[in-house]
Amino acid sequence: MDLPVLLINIDRAIERRQLIEGQAEKLGIRLERVAGIDGAKVPPDQWVDADRDLFLKRNGRPLMTGEYGCYKSHLKAFQQLVDSGAPAALIIEDDVALSEDLMLRAQSVAATVKDGCVVKLVNHRTLAFRHLFTTPMGDRIGLSRFGPQGSAACYLLTGGAARKLLEPLRVQSLPFDMALERVWHHRVPVYTAEESLLGFGDLRLQTFIASRADYRQQKLTGLAKLPTHVFRVKETLLRAFQTLF
């Protein structure tokens, strides 16, 4: 399968782009750049389809400019895949480290799953993994009963899934990686590789979204965070139920 690789990259992340393009050239991987939305250059009063009040309740902190840009950039990649007519694509962010066997393994995943699904190929955690199938290259694919898993740095997106997800994900009320995993909301199967197919590059800490200190400084505390706790408990139960069947 000819699997396009869509690289999400904002204009000012020049060093990241040069690093990953250099890796791709050495490995013979052709990248198609998705010009990412730079949230820092879009004033909050010009944000489109961002429910900031609901985001605050669900996450216990305000929506940050980098998160807005990241979310819109991934949806832009979805639309680029739909417009291309390709059956599937590999979506990557510019902080991953490409590997020699990436394309063979990703193509093996694509050949194993049906259209209309997403397969996360990089995760920060995979807890209580439920194995569903194994690819010809030996990668175990299934479901994580607990989450969020974190990261949307690399995932296989089928054309059918891209078309189905654009509308239910249109309005942002969560970080993109969390919104993508909410199968109980958008009804599109989202599988995960038990082991990540990629690691992260040397410039990963050069973040364009927010640092851990930024997150801590904006968090709600005390009773103000009660709606967030309730939401998270509900999400945990919905995920557990969803992965049973």
N, C-alpha and C positions, 0 to 999 in steps of 0.2 A: 504494500500500500504506500502510495506517495503521500506522506504525512506532512503538511505544512507546519512550520514552527513559527508561531507569532510571538515576537518579543515586545513586551510592554516596557517602554522607556520614555521618560520625559526629556525635553530638549536640554535642560541644564545638567543632566546626569551624563555628561560627556565621557568622563573617565570610566564609568561603569559600562557604557556602550562600547567603548574601544576595547575594554578587557574581554567582554563576552564575544564580541565580533572576532577578536583575535583567536579565541578558543575555537569558535565555530569554523573559522577558515582552516585551522590546523586539522580539524576533525572531519572536514568536508560536509558540514551542516549548513544548509542555506536558511538564513533567518529572514523573516518578513517583519519589519518593524511596525509596531502600533504606536503612533505618536501619542504618548500618555497625556492625560490632563494634569497639569501642574496646579494642584489645589492652592498653593501659596500665591498664585497669580489671579485667583478668582475670589473677589470679595464675598464674604458670606451673604450679603444682601443680594448677590447675583446667583446664588446656588439654585440649581433646578432639581426638582424631585428629591429633596432632602427634608425629611421630617425631623427637624432638630429637637422638638419637644419629646417625641417618642424615643429618639435616640438617647436623650438624657435619662429618661425613665428606665430604658432597657439596659443601659450600660453604666449608669451611675456616674457619668461625666459627659461633658459636651462633645459634640462631633468636631473633630479637628480638621484643619484644612487639608492635611496630607491624606487623611482617611477619605475625605470627599473625593480628592483627585484619584486615589487608588481605585475606589469603587467605580467611578465613571470610566476609568481607563479599561477596566476589565469588561465592562459592558460594551465599550467601543470595540474591544477584541471580539466579543460575541457577534456584534453586528458585522464586523469585517469578515468573519467566517461565513455568516449567512449570505452576505453579498457575493462571496467568492463561489458559492455553490459546492465547495469541497465537502466530502462526507464527514471529515473530522479534522482536528488540528491539535497540535500540542501548544498550550499556552504557557509561556514562561515569563517570570519577572527577571529584571536585569542583575539580580544579586546572586543567582545560582551559578554553580560551577559545572560546566558541561562535561560529560564523560564519553569515552569511546563507544560504549555499548548502549548509549541512551536511545538512539533512533531504532535499533533493532528491538530493544525491550519495549519501547513505546508502540512501535508498529505491531508487536506481538500482542500487546494489550488491546490495541484497536481491532485486531483480527479476532479477538476472543469475545469482546462485549458486543451487544446489540446497539443499534442506533437509538438515540433518545436518552443517553445517560452521560454522566461525568465520572471520571476516575481520577481521584487525587493521587499524585505520584510523589508528592513531598508533604510530610506532616511532622509536627513537633511531637505528637504523641498518638499512639494507636492502642487504646485500652479495651480489654475484653473483645479482642478481634474475633469476628465470625467469618470463617473462610467460606467462600462461595465457589470459586473456580481458580484454576492455575493456568497461566499462559504457557504456550510452547517454550518460552524462554525460562520458565520456572518461577516466575513471580506469582505470589499468592495474592489474590484480589478478593476483597470482601467488604465487611462493614465494621465500623468501630462503634461499640455499644455506648461508649461514653465520650464526651467532648465538651466544648469544641476542640477539634484537633489542632487548630492553629495553622496558619500559612496557606496561601494560594499561590505559592511560588512556581509550581509546576503541576499541570493537570491536563488530562486528555479530555477534550470537549468534542462531542459529536455534533454534527449539524442539526440533527433533530432536537437535541437538548438545547442548543443555542437559541433556536427559534422559540422553543417553549418557555425558556427562562427569561427572555427579555422583558416581558410584561410583568410577571410576578416579582421580579427583582428591580423593577424600574425605580421605585421610591425607596430611598435609603433610610433605614432606621437601625442599622447594625454595621460593623466593619464588614468588608466584602467576604472575607474567609468564613465568618460566622453565618452570613446570609446564604452563602452557597451551600452550606451543609444542611439547611433546614428543609429536608425532604417533605416533612409533614406540612409545610407551607406551600411550596411550589410544585410538589408532586412529580418531580423529576428524579429518578434514581441517581444517587451519588455514592459511588463505591470508593474504596481506598486500597492502595497497595500496603501490604503488611509492613514492608520495609521500603524506605524512601529510595527512589531511583537516582536521586541527585543529592549532592551536598550544597553548601553555600560558598560563595567566592570570598576573596580577600577583602572586598570593599563592602561587605554586608553591614558592618557597623556604621558606615557612612549613610545614615538613614535620611530619607526625604519625607518621612511621615511624622514621627515623633519619637523622642527618647523615653526611656522608662521614667525618668524624672518628670518629663512633661505629663505623662499619664498620672503619676502619683499626685502631682500638684493640683490637678483638676478634678480629682475624685470627690464625690459626695460622701458625707459621713453621717453616722447616727440614723435617725428615723428617715432622713431624706433619701437614704439608700434602700429603704424597705421595698419599693416597687421593683428595684433591680433584683433583690434577693428572690422575690416572688416569681419574677420572670424566669430567673435561672433555674429554679426548682422545677417549674413547669416545663421548661425546655429539656431538662434532664430526663424527666418522665416521658415526654413525647419521643425523644430520641430512643430511649430504651424500648418503648413499645414498638416503634417503627422498625427496629432492627431484629425483632423477634420473628418477623414473618418475611 
